[in-house]
Amino acid sequence: MSRQSFTVFVFLAAAAIGATEPKSVTFSKDVLPILQNRCQQCHRPGEAAPMSFLTYKETRPWAKAIKNALLRKTMPPWFADPNHGSFANDRRLSQSEIDTLVAWADSNAREGNPKDAPAPVTYSDGWTIGKPDVIFEMRDEYKIPASGAIDYAYIVIPTNFTEDKWAERIEVRPGNRGVLHHILVQSRAPGVPFMTEAKPGVPFSPTPAKIANGDDTGRGFFFRLGGGVEMVSSYHPGGDASDMRPGQARLIKAGSDLILQMHYTANGKETTDRSRIGIVFARKPPKERVVNTFIGNMMLRIPPNDPNAEVVARLPIYEDVKLQSMSPHMHVRGKAMEVRVTYPDGRKETLLNVPKYDFNWQLTYRLRDPKVLPKGTQFEIVAHYDNSANNRHNPDPSKEVRWGPQTWEEMLAAWIDFAIPAGMDPGLVAHSKKVEATPEP
């Protein structure tokens, strides 16, 4: 081999070796920017995640766990099929971001030069919506036992509003995340016969019979558009605050009450909770009103030992609306859910597909661009359930499962946010009829 050929060989060999070395990344320069943009919203003190990723010292022990979660696609939590819909709150990391975090874990998770780090992100103390104009709090601490089933508790909080209020941002701050599965915040207009047995500040649990029969004093699930009861915000692990687009707000009428639906789960020790709701009002009247309803099927019957039971719910709409967001909800047998529409011309479209539903993450999927749905459009919610022994979360595959509030019972519910003209009666969207699903024959 000539001297020149040998030199070329050495150069190419060195280049090949260098190409196979792990990507050189450090926490300060490469990892921290990703954490700030993608993870710290939950991974910081006081938020949903159990560990903080604000600093190198806090993050370093979790390097391998971060890698494994990314490769298994369990973090960040996001379950929408990318083939259907484009979402403003899409939490998926890019492949480049994933590669960077994996390479950092594989190269001894080095800190690097702290001078390379971006400035820390400043987070508001407690409220992510900024300083609320008004804060409502549970009157008393709610006592949660160490074990056993806990009935849903409904807590009425009078707003004492003397005039109609337009809420631009609403946030629910749980007092004790360790025992809260969810909080739903409903507004009840004056004179509406809903939860009339509940006294302000006193936890109230309607009987199962009242929930099943759907009577006005105990019904806690169906909300007809324009019926005077509307969900205006919620808390779920991994969720975010209720946030409208510019020129939009939710209406809370003068004299309304807020009703908190509290779903607690025992965690092995006695504890308490006292949660709060913060509201930021619109500075000027909005052009559009955001309203919420849910499409469900309370007549569901899931056979025993069925690994793929299908249940369907439908809802026609009778006025033009803008679809803002969708939130699938099932319990531990929930397997998958699709939100479909059939347009007046017969065209069909899947708006959201969640092929691997996870009960531990109750996510809202907010459309990047609101979708105009013309009157005459029909929603179809198709849900699948695994009531077999193969479902490790299944408490008893030998029993038929019906609708109920507890996790060992089931639900089919798709929470939907519509935007309509600010002065429009939302009841017109459903012809002022009760929003109920048509059971499958």
C-alpha positions as CSV (number, residue, x, y, z in Angstrom):
1,M,0.0,0.0,0.0
2,S,1.4,3.4,-0.9
3,R,1.9,6.1,1.6
4,Q,-0.9,8.2,0.0
5,S,-3.3,5.2,0.0
6,F,-2.5,4.5,3.7
7,T,-3.2,8.1,4.6
8,V,-6.6,8.0,2.9
9,F,-7.4,4.7,4.6
10,V,-6.6,6.0,8.1
11,F,-8.7,9.1,7.4
12,L,-11.8,7.2,6.3
13,A,-11.5,4.7,9.2
14,A,-11.3,7.5,11.7
15,A,-14.4,9.1,10.1
16,A,-16.3,5.8,10.3
17,I,-15.4,5.3,14.0
18,G,-16.4,8.9,14.8
19,A,-19.8,8.4,13.1
20,T,-20.7,5.5,15.3
21,E,-19.9,7.3,18.6
22,P,-23.0,8.3,20.6
23,K,-24.2,11.9,20.0
24,S,-22.4,14.2,22.4
25,V,-25.1,15.9,24.4
26,T,-25.2,17.6,27.8
27,F,-28.0,18.6,30.1
28,S,-27.2,22.3,30.1
29,K,-26.9,22.8,26.4
30,D,-29.2,20.2,24.8
31,V,-31.6,18.6,27.4
32,L,-32.8,21.5,29.5
33,P,-34.3,23.4,26.6
34,I,-36.4,20.3,25.7
35,L,-37.5,19.9,29.3
36,Q,-38.5,23.5,29.5
37,N,-40.6,23.3,26.4
38,R,-42.1,19.9,26.8
39,C,-41.9,18.6,30.4
40,Q,-41.7,21.2,33.1
41,Q,-45.4,22.1,32.8
42,C,-46.1,19.0,34.8
43,H,-42.6,18.1,36.1
44,R,-42.1,20.8,38.7
45,P,-43.1,21.2,42.4
46,G,-46.9,21.5,43.0
47,E,-47.9,20.0,39.6
48,A,-49.2,16.6,38.5
49,A,-45.8,14.7,38.1
50,P,-44.2,13.1,41.1
51,M,-40.7,14.3,40.2
52,S,-39.3,17.7,39.2
53,F,-37.1,18.3,36.1
54,L,-36.2,21.9,36.8
55,T,-32.5,21.3,37.5
56,Y,-29.7,18.9,36.6
57,K,-29.6,17.6,40.2
58,E,-33.3,16.8,40.1
59,T,-33.3,15.3,36.6
60,R,-30.1,13.2,36.6
61,P,-31.4,10.3,38.7
62,W,-34.2,9.8,36.2
63,A,-32.1,9.7,33.0
64,K,-32.7,6.0,32.3
65,A,-36.4,6.2,33.2
66,I,-36.8,9.1,30.8
67,K,-35.2,7.1,28.0
68,N,-37.4,4.1,28.7
69,A,-40.6,6.1,28.9
70,L,-39.8,7.8,25.6
71,L,-39.0,4.5,23.8
72,R,-42.1,2.8,25.2
73,K,-44.1,6.0,24.3
74,T,-45.6,6.2,27.7
75,M,-44.3,9.8,28.1
76,P,-45.4,12.4,27.4
77,P,-49.0,11.1,27.7
78,W,-50.7,11.5,24.3
79,F,-52.9,8.9,22.7
80,A,-54.4,10.4,19.6
81,D,-53.8,8.6,16.3
82,P,-51.8,11.1,14.2
83,N,-53.7,10.1,11.0
84,H,-56.8,11.9,12.3
85,G,-56.9,15.5,13.4
86,S,-54.3,18.2,14.2
87,F,-54.2,19.3,17.8
88,A,-52.9,22.5,19.3
89,N,-51.9,20.7,22.5
90,D,-50.1,17.8,20.8
91,R,-47.6,16.6,23.4
92,R,-45.6,14.3,21.2
93,L,-41.9,15.0,21.0
94,S,-40.2,15.2,17.7
95,Q,-37.8,12.4,16.7
96,S,-34.9,14.8,17.1
97,E,-36.0,15.6,20.7
98,I,-36.3,11.9,21.5
99,D,-32.9,11.1,20.0
100,T,-31.3,13.9,22.1
101,L,-32.8,12.7,25.4
102,V,-31.9,9.0,24.6
103,A,-28.4,10.0,23.6
104,W,-28.0,11.9,26.9
105,A,-29.1,8.9,28.9
106,D,-26.7,6.7,26.9
107,S,-23.7,8.9,27.4
108,N,-23.6,9.0,31.2
109,A,-26.2,11.9,31.5
110,R,-23.5,14.6,31.7
111,E,-24.3,18.1,33.0
112,G,-22.0,20.0,30.7
113,N,-21.2,23.7,31.2
114,P,-23.9,25.4,33.3
115,K,-23.2,28.6,31.3
116,D,-24.7,26.9,28.3
117,A,-28.1,26.5,30.1
118,P,-31.0,28.8,29.1
119,A,-32.5,31.0,31.7
120,P,-35.0,29.3,34.0
121,V,-38.6,29.5,33.0
122,T,-40.6,31.7,35.3
123,Y,-43.8,30.0,36.4
124,S,-46.7,31.6,38.2
125,D,-47.1,30.6,41.8
126,G,-50.0,28.3,41.8
127,W,-52.2,29.6,38.9
128,T,-51.2,28.9,35.3
129,I,-53.9,31.3,34.0
130,G,-52.3,34.3,35.7
131,K,-53.8,36.1,38.7
132,P,-57.5,35.2,38.9
133,D,-60.1,38.0,39.1
134,V,-62.0,35.8,41.6
135,I,-61.2,32.6,43.5
136,F,-63.8,30.2,44.9
137,E,-62.8,27.6,47.5
138,M,-64.5,24.7,49.2
139,R,-65.9,25.9,52.5
140,D,-64.5,23.0,54.5
141,E,-61.8,20.4,54.1
142,Y,-63.2,17.1,52.8
143,K,-62.1,14.0,54.7
144,I,-60.9,11.0,52.6
145,P,-60.7,7.6,54.3
146,A,-57.7,5.4,54.0
147,S,-59.5,2.7,52.1
148,G,-62.8,1.7,50.6
149,A,-65.1,3.0,47.8
150,I,-65.8,6.7,48.0
151,D,-69.1,8.0,46.5
152,Y,-68.9,11.0,44.2
153,A,-69.4,14.2,46.3
154,Y,-71.1,17.3,44.9
155,I,-70.3,20.6,46.5
156,V,-72.3,23.8,45.8
157,I,-70.5,27.1,45.9
158,P,-72.6,30.2,45.3
159,T,-71.0,32.8,43.0
160,N,-73.0,35.7,44.3
161,F,-72.6,37.3,40.8
162,T,-75.0,40.3,40.5
163,E,-74.5,40.4,36.7
164,D,-73.7,38.0,33.9
165,K,-70.0,37.2,33.7
166,W,-67.9,36.1,30.7
167,A,-65.1,33.8,31.8
168,E,-62.1,33.9,29.6
169,R,-59.9,31.5,31.6
170,I,-60.9,29.0,34.3
171,E,-58.5,26.8,36.3
172,V,-59.2,24.2,38.9
173,R,-56.5,23.8,41.5
174,P,-56.8,20.5,43.5
175,G,-55.9,20.7,47.1
176,N,-54.7,17.1,47.3
177,R,-53.6,15.6,43.9
178,G,-52.8,12.2,45.6
179,V,-56.5,11.3,46.1
180,L,-58.3,13.2,43.3
181,H,-59.2,11.4,40.2
182,H,-61.1,14.3,38.8
183,I,-63.1,17.5,39.5
184,L,-65.8,18.7,37.2
185,V,-67.0,22.2,37.7
186,Q,-70.6,22.8,36.6
187,S,-72.4,26.2,36.5
188,R,-76.1,26.1,37.5
189,A,-78.3,29.0,36.5
190,P,-80.8,30.4,39.0
191,G,-84.0,28.4,39.3
192,V,-82.7,25.3,37.5
193,P,-83.9,22.1,39.3
194,F,-80.6,20.3,39.4
195,M,-79.0,19.0,42.6
196,T,-81.7,20.8,44.6
197,E,-81.1,18.6,47.7
198,A,-77.5,19.8,47.9
199,K,-76.9,22.6,50.4
200,P,-74.1,25.2,49.8
201,G,-70.8,24.0,51.1
202,V,-72.1,20.7,52.3
203,P,-70.9,17.6,50.4
204,F,-73.8,15.8,48.8
205,S,-73.9,12.3,47.3
206,P,-77.0,11.4,45.2
207,T,-78.2,7.8,45.5
208,P,-77.3,5.4,42.6
209,A,-81.0,5.2,41.9
210,K,-81.3,8.9,41.3
211,I,-78.3,8.9,39.0
212,A,-79.6,5.9,37.1
213,N,-83.1,7.4,36.8
214,G,-81.8,10.8,35.7
215,D,-84.1,12.8,37.9
216,D,-83.5,16.5,38.4
217,T,-82.3,16.4,42.0
218,G,-79.7,13.6,41.6
219,R,-78.7,13.6,37.9
220,G,-75.0,14.2,37.7
221,F,-74.1,13.3,34.2
222,F,-76.2,14.5,31.3
223,F,-76.3,18.2,30.4
224,R,-78.6,19.3,27.7
225,L,-77.5,22.3,25.7
226,G,-79.3,25.4,27.0
227,G,-80.7,23.6,30.0
228,G,-79.1,25.9,32.5
229,V,-76.4,23.4,33.7
230,E,-73.1,23.4,31.9
231,M,-69.6,22.1,32.6
232,V,-67.3,25.1,32.6
233,S,-64.0,23.6,33.7
234,S,-62.4,20.4,35.1
235,Y,-59.3,18.9,36.6
236,H,-57.8,15.6,35.5
237,P,-54.2,14.4,36.0
238,G,-52.2,15.7,33.1
239,G,-54.9,18.1,32.0
240,D,-54.6,21.8,31.6
241,A,-56.7,24.8,32.4
242,S,-59.8,25.7,30.5
243,D,-58.6,28.3,28.0
244,M,-60.6,30.0,25.3
245,R,-59.3,31.5,22.0
246,P,-59.2,35.3,21.5
247,G,-62.7,36.7,21.3
248,Q,-64.2,33.7,23.1
249,A,-65.5,33.1,26.7
250,R,-67.9,31.0,28.7
251,L,-71.1,32.6,30.1
252,I,-71.8,32.3,33.9
253,K,-75.2,34.0,34.5
254,A,-75.9,36.3,37.4
255,G,-76.9,34.4,40.6
256,S,-75.4,31.1,39.3
257,D,-73.9,28.5,41.6
258,L,-70.8,26.4,40.9
259,I,-71.3,22.7,41.6
260,L,-68.1,20.7,42.0
261,Q,-68.3,17.0,41.2
262,M,-65.5,15.4,43.3
263,H,-64.2,11.9,42.5
264,Y,-61.8,10.8,45.3
265,T,-59.9,7.6,45.5
266,A,-58.4,6.2,48.7
267,N,-54.6,5.9,48.7
268,G,-53.9,4.0,52.0
269,K,-54.0,6.8,54.5
270,E,-56.5,9.2,55.9
271,T,-56.2,12.6,54.4
272,T,-58.1,15.8,53.4
273,D,-58.7,18.0,50.4
274,R,-59.8,21.6,49.9
275,S,-59.7,22.6,46.2
276,R,-60.1,25.9,44.5
277,I,-61.3,27.5,41.3
278,G,-59.9,30.6,39.7
279,I,-61.6,32.7,37.0
280,V,-60.2,35.4,34.8
281,F,-63.0,37.5,33.2
282,A,-63.0,38.8,29.6
283,R,-62.2,42.4,29.4
284,K,-64.8,43.0,26.7
285,P,-67.8,41.1,25.5
286,P,-66.8,38.1,23.4
287,K,-67.8,37.4,19.8
288,E,-68.3,33.7,20.5
289,R,-69.6,31.7,23.5
290,V,-67.9,28.4,24.3
291,V,-70.4,25.7,25.5
292,N,-69.8,22.2,26.7
293,T,-71.9,19.1,26.4
294,F,-71.3,15.4,26.4
295,I,-72.3,12.6,24.1
296,G,-72.8,9.4,26.0
297,N,-74.8,6.1,26.2
298,M,-76.1,5.3,29.7
299,M,-77.7,2.2,28.4
300,L,-74.4,0.4,27.8
301,R,-74.2,-3.3,28.5
302,I,-70.8,-4.9,28.3
303,P,-71.0,-8.7,28.3
304,P,-68.8,-10.8,30.6
305,N,-65.5,-12.1,29.2
306,D,-65.8,-9.9,26.1
307,P,-62.4,-8.7,25.0
308,N,-63.7,-6.2,22.4
309,A,-67.2,-5.1,23.3
310,E,-68.5,-2.2,21.1
311,V,-70.9,0.5,22.4
312,V,-72.1,3.4,20.3
313,A,-73.6,6.8,21.1
314,R,-75.0,9.4,18.6
315,L,-76.0,13.0,18.6
316,P,-77.4,15.2,15.8
317,I,-76.8,18.9,15.8
318,Y,-79.3,21.4,14.4
319,E,-77.3,24.6,14.0
320,D,-73.9,25.4,12.7
321,V,-71.2,25.2,15.3
322,K,-67.4,25.3,15.6
323,L,-65.9,22.2,17.2
324,Q,-63.2,23.2,19.7
325,S,-62.1,20.1,21.6
326,M,-63.0,16.5,22.5
327,S,-62.4,14.6,25.7
328,P,-63.0,10.8,25.7
329,H,-64.0,9.2,29.0
330,M,-64.3,5.6,30.0
331,H,-63.2,3.6,33.0
332,V,-60.7,0.7,33.5
333,R,-62.3,-1.6,30.9
334,G,-62.0,1.2,28.3
335,K,-59.9,0.1,25.3
336,A,-60.4,2.6,22.4
337,M,-62.6,5.4,21.3
338,E,-63.4,7.1,18.0
339,V,-65.2,10.4,17.4
340,R,-66.8,10.4,14.0
341,V,-69.2,12.7,12.1
342,T,-71.5,12.2,9.2
343,Y,-72.1,15.5,7.3
344,P,-75.5,16.4,5.7
345,D,-74.1,15.4,2.3
346,G,-73.4,11.9,3.6
347,R,-69.6,12.4,3.8
348,K,-68.0,10.7,6.9
349,E,-64.9,11.8,8.8
350,T,-63.0,10.6,11.9
351,L,-62.2,13.6,14.0
352,L,-60.4,11.8,16.8
353,N,-59.2,8.2,17.2
354,V,-57.7,7.0,20.5
355,P,-56.7,3.4,19.7
356,K,-55.1,2.8,23.1
357,Y,-57.2,4.5,25.8
358,D,-55.5,4.9,29.2
359,F,-57.8,5.5,32.2
360,N,-54.9,7.1,34.1
361,W,-54.8,10.0,31.7
362,Q,-58.0,11.9,31.0
363,L,-56.8,14.1,28.2
364,T,-58.6,16.8,26.2
365,Y,-57.7,17.0,22.6
366,R,-57.9,20.7,21.4
367,L,-58.1,21.2,17.7
368,R,-55.4,23.4,16.2
369,D,-58.1,25.0,14.0
370,P,-61.7,25.0,15.1
371,K,-63.8,22.8,12.7
372,V,-67.0,24.2,11.4
373,L,-69.8,21.6,11.5
374,P,-72.9,22.5,9.6
375,K,-76.4,21.9,11.0
376,G,-77.5,18.4,10.2
377,T,-74.2,16.9,11.1
378,Q,-74.4,13.8,13.3
379,F,-71.8,12.7,15.8
380,E,-71.1,9.0,16.3
381,I,-69.0,7.9,19.2
382,V,-67.7,4.3,18.9
383,A,-66.1,2.9,22.0
384,H,-64.5,-0.5,22.7
385,Y,-64.1,-2.2,26.0
386,D,-62.0,-5.2,27.2
387,N,-63.9,-7.1,29.8
388,S,-61.7,-10.1,29.6
389,A,-59.1,-11.6,32.0
390,N,-56.4,-10.3,29.6
391,N,-57.2,-6.8,30.9
392,R,-54.9,-6.6,34.0
393,H,-57.0,-3.6,35.3
394,N,-60.3,-5.6,35.1
395,P,-61.7,-6.2,38.6
396,D,-64.0,-9.0,37.5
397,P,-64.3,-10.3,33.9
398,S,-67.1,-12.7,34.9
399,K,-69.7,-9.9,35.3
400,E,-71.8,-7.9,32.9
401,V,-70.8,-4.2,33.3
402,R,-73.3,-1.3,33.2
403,W,-73.1,2.4,33.5
404,G,-72.0,3.8,36.8
405,P,-69.8,6.4,38.5
406,Q,-67.3,4.1,40.1
407,T,-64.2,2.8,38.3
408,W,-65.4,-0.8,38.4
409,E,-68.5,0.3,36.5
410,E,-68.3,1.9,33.1
411,M,-69.1,5.0,31.1
412,L,-69.1,6.0,27.5
413,A,-68.7,9.8,27.4
414,A,-67.2,12.2,25.0
415,W,-67.0,15.7,26.3
416,I,-67.4,18.2,23.5
417,D,-66.7,22.0,23.4
418,F,-68.5,24.0,20.8
419,A,-68.2,27.7,19.9
420,I,-71.4,29.5,18.9
421,P,-72.2,33.2,18.4
422,A,-72.2,35.0,21.8
423,G,-75.9,35.9,21.6
424,M,-77.2,32.5,20.5
425,D,-79.3,30.2,22.6
426,P,-77.2,27.0,22.9
427,G,-80.4,25.0,23.2
428,L,-81.0,25.5,19.5
429,V,-78.0,23.3,18.7
430,A,-80.0,20.3,19.9
431,H,-83.5,21.7,19.1
432,S,-83.8,22.3,22.9
433,K,-84.1,18.6,23.4
434,K,-82.2,16.6,26.0
435,V,-78.8,15.5,24.8
436,E,-79.1,11.7,25.0
437,A,-77.5,9.0,23.0
438,T,-79.6,6.6,20.9
439,P,-79.0,3.1,22.4
440,E,-77.9,0.5,19.9
441,P,-80.7,-2.1,19.3
